[in-house]
Amino acid sequence: MLPTLLEDRVRSLGMVLLLVMGCRMSAAGILAVVVADRSGTGWAVVAVSALLGAGFLLADVLPRTVALRSLDRVVIGSAIVVSRLSMVLPLRWLVDGLVSIAGRLLPRSLRGDVPVVSEEELLAVADRALASDAIDADERGLIASVIAFGDRLVREVMVPRPDMGCVGADLTVAEAMAEAGRNGYSRIPVSGTGVDDIVGIVHAKDLMRAHLEGRDGQAVGSLARTPRFVPETKQADDLLRDMQAGRFHMAVVVDEYGGTAGW
């Protein structure tokens, strides 16, 4: 039941929101008519305002608080209600129609999957878990860092240009191994005419293999692998996905002028 609802989360959320909105509008309309008939328009406005305030507490704040404390039971109970609503065909047609219209009105850049939980809600859950000693401060900080990572640019997480530790393509294996030992990196950019001319990436394991085979005098350029280049304004999480898909572990970061900014 729950996996089915999650697969069609837009329709499921739409049904819940439509039901809540319908209940609020119906209650406000009935209350306004009754109070206006008995006490006048002014009291009707007061009554509807009070109803909206109570509705916010009872339909928004209280359910979220209860859900955070008893997540499993609330999810199972809600799934049963939403699954029953999804069987009402007129309601499904109405929700599908509204979602379709909303999708056409949105700019292309805003179209796509709707996040089920916002960043603020995730942090609120983490704060509550920290307060109840379910997680410690370091774990809460890790959660916040993961959430913030999606908003970071490559230039914010790269090794900057002064710390790159490049080696020239004409250096020998022995000289490159000495550089690798100083900077401690397992992969080192190989430059041609300068830092802005990165011609490859050499792996420390390739240097070690050449050393063990007695090729200490071989030029590093012959061991260099093809480098990947990315702009410094690229989103860090997008680069991470590209690295996972392309199965590479290092990329050279270039600035707006084509110069090397880091890696």
VEXDREN-2710 file (C-alpha; in Angstrom, 1 decimal):
% VEXDREN-2710
k/r/px/py/pz
1/MET/0.0/0.0/0.0
2/LEU/2.6/2.5/1.1
3/PRO/5.0/1.9/-1.8
4/THR/2.1/2.4/-4.3
5/LEU/1.3/5.8/-2.7
6/LEU/5.0/6.8/-2.7
7/GLU/5.3/6.0/-6.4
8/ASP/2.4/8.4/-7.1
9/ARG/3.3/10.9/-4.4
10/VAL/1.9/13.9/-6.4
11/ARG/-1.6/12.5/-6.6
12/SER/-1.5/11.3/-3.0
13/LEU/-0.4/14.7/-1.7
14/GLY/-3.0/16.4/-3.9
15/MET/-5.8/14.3/-2.5
16/VAL/-4.8/15.1/1.1
17/LEU/-4.5/18.8/0.3
18/LEU/-7.8/18.9/-1.6
19/LEU/-9.6/17.1/1.3
20/VAL/-8.1/19.5/3.9
21/MET/-9.0/22.6/1.8
22/GLY/-12.5/21.3/1.2
23/CYS/-13.1/20.7/4.9
24/ARG/-11.8/24.2/5.8
25/MET/-13.9/25.9/3.2
26/SER/-17.0/24.0/4.1
27/ALA/-16.6/24.7/7.8
28/ALA/-15.9/28.4/7.3
29/GLY/-18.8/28.8/4.9
30/ILE/-21.3/27.0/7.3
31/LEU/-20.0/28.9/10.3
32/ALA/-20.2/32.3/8.5
33/VAL/-23.8/31.7/7.4
34/VAL/-25.0/30.6/10.9
35/VAL/-23.2/33.3/12.9
36/ALA/-24.2/36.1/10.4
37/ASP/-27.8/35.0/10.6
38/ARG/-27.9/35.1/14.4
39/SER/-25.4/37.8/15.3
40/GLY/-24.6/39.9/12.3
41/THR/-21.8/40.1/9.7
42/GLY/-19.2/41.5/12.2
43/TRP/-19.4/38.5/14.5
44/ALA/-19.3/36.2/11.4
45/VAL/-15.9/37.7/10.5
46/VAL/-14.6/37.2/14.0
47/ALA/-15.9/33.6/14.1
48/VAL/-14.4/32.7/10.8
49/SER/-11.0/34.2/11.8
50/ALA/-11.1/32.2/15.0
51/LEU/-11.9/29.1/13.0
52/LEU/-9.0/29.6/10.7
53/GLY/-6.6/30.1/13.6
54/ALA/-7.9/26.9/15.3
55/GLY/-7.7/25.1/12.0
56/PHE/-4.0/26.0/11.7
57/LEU/-3.3/24.6/15.1
58/LEU/-5.4/21.5/14.7
59/ALA/-4.8/20.7/11.0
60/ASP/-1.2/21.8/10.7
61/VAL/0.8/22.2/13.9
62/LEU/-0.7/19.4/16.0
63/PRO/-0.6/16.7/13.2
64/ARG/3.0/17.5/12.4
65/THR/4.0/17.3/16.1
66/VAL/2.1/14.0/16.6
67/ALA/3.6/12.6/13.4
68/LEU/7.2/13.4/14.5
69/ARG/6.6/11.5/17.8
70/SER/4.8/8.5/16.4
71/LEU/6.0/8.4/12.8
72/ASP/5.4/4.7/12.0
73/ARG/1.8/4.6/13.3
74/VAL/0.9/7.9/11.7
75/VAL/2.3/6.8/8.3
76/ILE/0.4/3.5/8.4
77/GLY/-2.9/5.1/9.4
78/SER/-2.6/7.9/6.9
79/ALA/-1.7/5.4/4.1
80/ILE/-5.0/3.6/4.8
81/VAL/-7.0/6.8/4.5
82/VAL/-5.3/8.1/1.4
83/SER/-5.5/4.7/-0.3
84/ARG/-9.3/4.7/0.3
85/LEU/-9.5/8.2/-1.1
86/SER/-7.6/7.1/-4.3
87/MET/-10.4/4.7/-5.0
88/VAL/-12.9/7.5/-5.4
89/LEU/-12.7/8.0/-9.2
90/PRO/-14.2/11.5/-9.3
91/LEU/-11.7/12.7/-6.7
92/ARG/-8.8/11.1/-8.7
93/TRP/-10.0/12.8/-11.9
94/LEU/-10.2/16.2/-10.1
95/VAL/-6.8/15.9/-8.6
96/ASP/-5.2/14.7/-11.9
97/GLY/-6.8/17.7/-13.7
98/LEU/-5.6/20.2/-11.2
99/VAL/-2.1/18.8/-11.2
100/SER/-2.0/18.9/-15.0
101/ILE/-3.2/22.5/-15.1
102/ALA/-0.7/23.5/-12.4
103/GLY/2.1/21.7/-14.4
104/ARG/1.3/23.7/-17.5
105/LEU/1.3/27.0/-15.6
106/LEU/4.7/26.5/-14.0
107/PRO/7.9/27.6/-15.8
108/ARG/9.9/24.7/-17.2
109/SER/12.7/25.2/-14.7
110/LEU/10.2/24.5/-11.8
111/ARG/8.7/21.4/-13.3
112/GLY/9.6/18.0/-12.0
113/ASP/9.2/15.9/-8.9
114/VAL/8.0/17.6/-5.8
115/PRO/10.1/17.0/-2.8
116/VAL/8.3/15.0/-0.2
117/VAL/10.1/16.6/2.8
118/SER/11.7/20.1/2.8
119/GLU/15.1/20.8/4.1
120/GLU/13.6/22.7/7.1
121/GLU/11.5/19.7/8.0
122/LEU/14.5/17.4/7.9
123/LEU/16.5/19.7/10.1
124/ALA/13.5/19.9/12.5
125/VAL/13.4/16.1/12.7
126/ALA/17.2/16.1/13.4
127/ASP/16.8/18.7/16.1
128/ARG/14.1/16.7/17.8
129/ALA/16.2/13.5/17.6
130/LEU/19.1/15.4/19.1
131/ALA/16.9/16.7/22.0
132/SER/15.7/13.2/22.7
133/ASP/19.3/11.8/22.6
134/ALA/18.4/9.6/19.6
135/ILE/21.5/11.1/17.9
136/ASP/24.5/13.1/19.1
137/ALA/25.6/16.6/18.1
138/ASP/28.1/15.2/15.6
139/GLU/25.5/13.2/13.8
140/ARG/23.2/16.2/13.7
141/GLY/26.0/18.2/12.2
142/LEU/26.6/15.5/9.6
143/ILE/22.9/15.6/8.6
144/ALA/23.1/19.4/8.2
145/SER/26.2/19.1/6.1
146/VAL/24.6/16.6/3.8
147/ILE/21.6/18.9/3.3
148/ALA/23.9/21.9/2.7
149/PHE/26.0/20.0/0.2
150/GLY/23.3/20.2/-2.4
151/ASP/23.5/24.0/-2.4
152/ARG/27.3/24.2/-2.7
153/LEU/29.3/25.0/-5.8
154/VAL/32.4/23.1/-6.9
155/ARG/34.6/26.0/-6.1
156/GLU/33.5/25.8/-2.4
157/VAL/34.7/22.1/-2.0
158/MET/37.7/21.9/-4.4
159/VAL/41.4/21.8/-3.5
160/PRO/42.4/25.4/-4.5
161/ARG/45.1/26.2/-7.1
162/PRO/47.9/27.0/-4.6
163/ASP/47.4/23.6/-2.9
164/MET/47.1/21.4/-6.1
165/GLY/50.7/20.1/-6.0
166/CYS/51.0/19.7/-9.8
167/VAL/54.0/17.9/-11.4
168/GLY/55.4/18.8/-14.8
169/ALA/55.0/16.3/-17.6
170/ASP/58.7/16.2/-18.2
171/LEU/59.6/15.2/-14.6
172/THR/60.8/11.7/-13.9
173/VAL/58.9/9.0/-12.0
174/ALA/61.4/9.4/-9.1
175/GLU/60.8/13.2/-8.9
176/ALA/57.0/12.8/-9.1
177/MET/57.1/10.2/-6.3
178/ALA/58.9/12.6/-4.1
179/GLU/56.2/15.2/-4.8
180/ALA/53.5/12.7/-4.1
181/GLY/55.1/11.9/-0.8
182/ARG/55.1/15.6/0.2
183/ASN/51.5/16.4/-0.6
184/GLY/50.0/13.0/0.3
185/TYR/47.6/12.9/-2.7
186/SER/46.8/9.6/-4.5
187/ARG/46.2/11.5/-7.7
188/ILE/48.3/14.4/-9.0
189/PRO/47.6/16.8/-11.9
190/VAL/50.2/16.8/-14.6
191/SER/51.0/20.1/-16.2
192/GLY/52.5/21.0/-19.6
193/THR/53.6/24.6/-19.9
194/GLY/52.2/25.6/-16.6
195/VAL/49.4/25.2/-14.1
196/ASP/46.8/26.5/-16.6
197/ASP/47.9/23.7/-19.0
198/ILE/46.8/20.5/-17.3
199/VAL/47.5/17.6/-19.7
200/GLY/46.6/14.6/-17.5
201/ILE/46.3/13.0/-14.1
202/VAL/48.9/10.6/-12.7
203/HIS/48.0/8.0/-10.0
204/ALA/50.4/7.3/-7.2
205/LYS/49.9/3.6/-7.8
206/ASP/51.1/4.0/-11.4
207/LEU/54.2/5.8/-10.1
208/MET/54.8/3.0/-7.6
209/ARG/54.4/0.4/-10.3
210/ALA/56.9/2.2/-12.5
211/HIS/59.3/2.5/-9.6
212/LEU/59.1/-1.2/-8.8
213/GLU/59.7/-2.1/-12.4
214/GLY/62.9/0.1/-12.5
215/ARG/61.5/2.9/-14.6
216/ASP/62.5/5.8/-12.3
217/GLY/63.8/7.8/-15.2
218/GLN/60.6/7.6/-17.3
219/ALA/58.7/10.9/-17.9
220/VAL/55.6/11.3/-15.9
221/GLY/53.7/12.5/-19.0
222/SER/53.8/9.0/-20.4
223/LEU/51.8/7.7/-17.4
224/ALA/49.3/10.5/-17.2
225/ARG/45.6/9.6/-17.8
226/THR/43.1/11.8/-19.6
227/PRO/41.8/14.6/-17.3
228/ARG/38.2/15.6/-16.8
229/PHE/37.4/19.4/-16.6
230/VAL/34.4/21.0/-14.9
231/PRO/33.4/24.6/-14.4
232/GLU/33.8/26.1/-10.9
233/THR/30.1/27.2/-10.9
234/LYS/28.8/23.6/-11.3
235/GLN/26.7/22.3/-8.4
236/ALA/28.8/20.0/-6.2
237/ASP/26.0/17.3/-6.0
238/ASP/25.7/17.3/-9.8
239/LEU/29.5/16.7/-10.1
240/LEU/29.2/13.9/-7.6
241/ARG/26.5/12.2/-9.7
242/ASP/28.7/12.7/-12.8
243/MET/31.6/11.1/-11.0
244/GLN/29.5/8.1/-10.0
245/ALA/28.1/7.7/-13.4
246/GLY/31.5/8.2/-15.2
247/ARG/33.4/6.2/-12.6
248/PHE/36.1/8.8/-12.1
249/HIS/37.5/10.2/-8.9
250/MET/39.1/13.5/-9.8
251/ALA/38.3/16.5/-12.1
252/VAL/40.2/19.7/-12.8
253/VAL/38.2/22.8/-12.0
254/VAL/38.4/25.7/-14.4
255/ASP/37.3/29.3/-13.9
256/GLU/35.4/31.6/-16.2
257/TYR/38.5/32.4/-18.2
258/GLY/39.5/28.8/-18.8
259/GLY/42.3/28.9/-16.2
260/THR/42.9/26.2/-13.6
261/ALA/41.1/27.1/-10.3
262/GLY/41.8/23.8/-8.5
263/TRP/40.8/20.2/-8.5
END
